[in-house]
Amino acid sequence: MSDICLRCGRALKSKESAKRGYGSYCYKKIKAEEKERDEVQKFNEVMEEIKVR
């Protein structure tokens, strides 16, 4: 648990945020970045598969 957001350094106000270590805004941003990274990785895998054929 953390009282300060691990991403932006702001004070965390809720217990849920403290458990995560991230405030709600930063947590949403992190999840969006993870989703985008996963989509790019899947796209690159598909492109590699096409090159192999």
MOZI-V279679 format. One record per helix or strand of 3 or more residues. SS is the DSSP state (~ for helix, > for strand). FROM is the first residue (numbers start at 1). LEN is the number of residues. If there is no record, write none. Layout:
# MOZI-V279679
SS/FROM/LEN + SS/FROM/LEN
This chain:
# MOZI-V279679
~/15/6 + ~/24/29
